Amino acid sequence: MTSVAIGEVVRELRRARGWSQGRLASEINDAFATSLTREYVSGWERGKVRPGPFYVRCLSSVLDVPPAVLEQETARQDLALQGLTGGVATASVAPQLAADLLAVGFTARLRGGPSPQEWEEKLTAYGADYMSLGAADIQRRAAHDLMVVQQQLDDDRMWSVAARLMTLYATTFTWPDQAKAVAWFRMAAEAADRSDDVRTRVWTRGRAALTLGYGGKGLGYATVLADQAMAISDKPSAGLLNATLGKAYALALQGDKATALDLADRARRVFDASGPSTQVSDYAVAHWRLNGFLSLLSARLGDEDRAVRAQEAARRELPASLPRFATHLDMHTALMLTRSGDKAGGHAHARATLDALPREKHCGTLRMLLEEIEA
């Protein structure tokens, strides 16, 4: 990552907290007994100087993002110039598969790829498949399709397709690769902005905030994305609902219970105004899914009564064909056990719950919940 790119991340996260450059310097000085100046922070943000490893750790701590997010080499490179050889092909897959993906991309450029309507149908299928398939299956398919769509970015509509597909791809990463997920979420937001489609811009940011907040990782950036989504449009939508809940999760883990509860109430109003969906899709929020989201939030806030009521309501409507989401509810129970003081019982329940789910159904957020419970 260039020093300019790091500076942009620092500026975004600082502004999300309402801090001045001087305040950020003071926070680092107080936490790490340093003598950092406002001018030095300004230099970082303007790309005049790059923070060294020590200050990357300091920034990571006070801004509440993983160090690797600040160090990620491809976080801000232009998608149209970078290509997936710097993201998917070399970082996440074997050399032979990388070669295959490159061939797919060039073939699409030479011969043409799916039409915009066909891409919309693909995305609809992804939304349904996300609910039942495991992260590994989705990631392999999305990597292939990203290589194709990258060669078709000739108009606003295709940037919208790319943004939603990139967001989906980012959700498949587990915590050890969370810096990659954040980098992809950032690029998805940029791609959405190029589409100039308000719903896409809100949805990509809201879905990213929900993933990070639910998983309890990258909370600083989850808040940034949520605030951006809410600033773009306050029109009720699945994207706005995701953003509101994502920020509520982040604040609950940061100890701001009052604001988290206020956001939970706001999320219910957004849900009621946008209308509950009967679709089984990642692009829709049915009653059972909303209650599942509220179950985790209540568990994190230590409100066992609300958590249990939300879980029971979710289980009444949860389709039997979606065992992964039943596992999520059981993990919320494990979290409540741990927070109530029964750490051994909570850990055992979480492990048994996850072991009972076929490995091919696993996803990154379940693994992150396990880490939160065992921590």
N, C-alpha and C positions, 0 to 999 in steps of 0.2 A: 504494500500500500504506500502511496506517496505521502509526504508530510501534509500536502493539501487535503488528501482524503481523510487522514486522521483528524486534521483540524476541523473538517466539516462535521465529523461524528461528535467531537468534543463540543462544538458550538451547539449542535442540536440538543445534546443531552443537558448541557448547562442551561440553555434557554427553557427547556421543559421544566426545570426546577424553579425557574424565575430568578436565577442567580446572575449576578454581574460577573465579569471576569475577575474582579477583585474578590468577590465572595468565593469563587471557585479556588482561587489561590489561598485564601484564608482557610477554607475547609481542608485543603491538602496540608497546609502548614500546621494546623491544629492536630490533625490525625497522625502526621508523620514527622513532626518536629523539624520541618524544613523552613527555608526562607524564600519561598517562591514569590515572585512579584506579578502584578497584574500585567505588566508589559510582556513578561515571558509567556503568560497564557495567551495574550494577543498574538504573539509570534507563532505559537502553535496553530491557532485558528486561521491565521493568514498564510500558513504554509511556509513561513520564513525559517522555521526551525522544527525539527522532528523530536518529540519527547523520547528520551532514552528508556531502556528497560525498567529502571527504577520508577520513573515518572509514569510509565504506562501502568505499572502496578498501582501507583497512587491514584491515577485517574480511574482505573478499574474499580477500586475500592469506593471512592467517594461518589462516583457516578453510577455505581451498581450495575456494571456490565462485565462479562468475562474478559480477561486480558486479551484473549485471542480475537475478540471482536475488534479491538483497536489495532491488532496486528495483522488482521486478515488481508492477505495480499490482493485479493480480487474484489474487495468490498465495494469500491466506487468506480471501477472501470466501466466504460461505456459498453452496454450490452451489444450494441451493433458492431463494435470493434473487437471486443474481447473474444467473443465466441465461446462455445462450451468446452474447447480444449483447455481453457484455463480454469474451468469449474468442474463440469461433470467428468469429462474424459480422463484427465490426468490425475484428478484428486480423488475420485470415488470409484473408478472401475479399472479392471485389468487392462493391460496393453492391447490384447486382441479385441476386447470389447470396445476400447477407445477407437481402434482402427475401423471397426464396424460402424460405430456411430458417426465418425467422420465421413465414411462412404455414404451413409444415409443422408447426411446434410448436403453433400455435394450433389447427390442424385436428385434431391428435392430442388436444388437450385437449377440444375440443368433441365429437368423434366417437368418441374412444377409440382406443387403439393396439393393438399386438400383445399377445397374452396372455403371461404369464410363460413358458409352455412354448415359444411361438413365439420369444420372445427368446432362450431357451437354444439353440434351433436356429440362430438367427442368429449367436450367439456361436461355436457349433461351426463354422459356415461361415467366420466370420472367422478362426478359428484355422488352418484349412486354407489359406485364401486368403492369409494373411500370408506363408506359406512360398514362394509363387510370384509374387505380385503386387508391384508397386512401391509405395513409400510414398505417392505422389500419389494413386493409385487408392484405397488404403485410407483415406486421410485424407478424401477427398471423401465416401465412403460413411459413414464414421464420424461426420462432422459432421452429416449428415442424420439418422442414427439417434440421435445425442445430443439433437438438438432434440426428437425424439419421446419418448425415454425420460425426458427431464426432466419431461415432463408426467404421468408415471405413477409418481412416487415416493411411493406410498401405503403401501408395506409393506416389510419387511426384504428380501424376495426381490428386489424391484425395485432397491433400493439396491445389492445385490450385482451385478445386471446392469449398472447404471450404472458401478460401480467398475471392472469388467473392461473395459467399453467405453471408459471414459476412459483407462485404462492403455494400451489398444491405440492410441487416438488420440495419446497423448503420444509413443509410440515412432516416430511418423511425422515428427516434427520434426527438421530438420538443425541443425548446431551454431549458425549465426547466430540461430536461434530457440530455442536450448536453454533460455533462461530460461522461455519459454512451456512447454516440455516439463516442466521441473521444477515449474512452477506446477500443471500438470495432474496430474503424479504426486502432488503434495501433496493436491490435491482428491480424487484417486482413493483415496488412503489414508483420508481422512476419510469418503468415501462408504462404503468397505469397513467402517469401524468402525461406521457406522450400520446396516449389514446384520447385524452381530453374528455373521457367519459366519467361523469361524476360517480355513478354507481360502482364502476370498476375501481376508481381511486379510493372510494370509501371501503369497498369490500376487501381489497388487497391489504390495506392497512389494518382493518378491523380483524381479519382472519389471522394476520401475523401477531397482533397484540393478544388475541385469544390464545394462540398456541403457546406463546412465551409466558403469558400470565398463568395459564392453566398448568403448564409444566414447572412453573416456579423458577424460571431461568431468564436471564437477560431482562430483569424487571425494569431497569431504567429505560431500555429501548422499547419495551412493551408500552410504557407510559407515553413515550414520544409518539409512537405510531398511533396509539389510541387518541391522543390529543389532536393529531393531524387529521384523523378520520372525522372526528367530531367537529373540527373547524371547517372542513370542506363542505359538509352538509349535515343539517339536523333533521332531514327528512327520514322518517322511520324506515328501516330496512334491515336485512340480515347483517349487512356490514356494520351498520351503526350499533346494532345489538351486540355483535362480537366485540367491537371496540369498547363499549361500555363495560362489558363483563371482563374483558382483558385488563382494563385499568383497575377494576374493582379487585381482581385477584392480586395484582401487583401491590396495591395499597394495603390489602389485608396482610400480606406477608411482610410489609414494611411497618406494620403496627398502626396504621391510620384506620382504625375500625369505623369511626363515624363516617368518614367519606366513603369507605367501601360499602357501608350499609346504604348510604344515600345513592350510590351508583347502582346498587342492586335494585332499589325501588325504581330508579330511572330505567333500568333494563326491562323491568316488568311493564312499564308504560310504553316503551318502544315496542315491545313484543305485542302488547294489546293493540297498539295503533297500527302496526304493520299487518296484523292478522296472523293467527297461528297457521302453520302449514301442515298438510297431511303427507307431504313428500318425504321420502326417505333419501335424503341427499345432504351433502355437506353444504350446499348452497341454501338450505332451508332449516328452520328451527321449529320443530314440533313441540307440543306441550311437554312430552317426556324428556326431550333434550334440554329444554330450558330448565326443568326441574333437576336434571342431572348436573347442569352447570351450577345451579343455586345450592345443590347438595354440597359440592366441594367448597364453595365460598363460605357457607355456614360452618362447615367443619373447620376451615382455617380460622374462622372468627371465634371458634369455641362455642357456638350456639348449637348444642346437640339436638335440642327439640326441633329447631327449624331444619336442621340437616336430615333428621330422621323423617320428618314429614315430607320433605322434598324427595328423599329417596323412595319412600313408599308411593308417592304420586308418580314418580318416574317409572317404577317397576310395574305399576298397573297398566301402563300404556306401551311400555317398551316392547317392540317386536321380538319374538323368540328367535328370529333369524339374525339377530345382532348381538352375539354373545360378548363381543369386546366391550360393549357399553354396559352390560351387566357387570363385567369385571371392573369397569371404572367405578361403579357404585359400591362394589365390595371394597375397593381400595379406599374410598372415602370413609367407609366404616373403620378400616384399619387405621386411617389417619386420626379419627376420633378416639379410638382406643389409645393410641400413642399419646395424643395430647391430653387425655384424661389421666395419664400416669401409668397406664398398663403398657409399657414399652415392649416387653417380651411378647405379650398377647398381640399387640398391634403388628409387630414385625412378623410374627408367625402367620397371622391372618393374611398379611400382604403377600408373603412368599407363597403361601398355599394357593391364594387366589390367582396369582400370576402363573404359577406352575400348572394350574388346571386349564388355562387357556392355551390352545394349540399355538406353538411358537410362530407359525406362519400368520397368526392373527395379531401378533404383537405390534405395538406402535411406540413411537418415541415418548409420547406423553405418559404412557403407563410406566415406562422405565424411570422417567423423571419423578413420578409420584412415589415410586418405590424408594428412590434416593431421598426424597423429602421425608418419608416415613422413617427410614432407617437412620436418618441424620438426627 
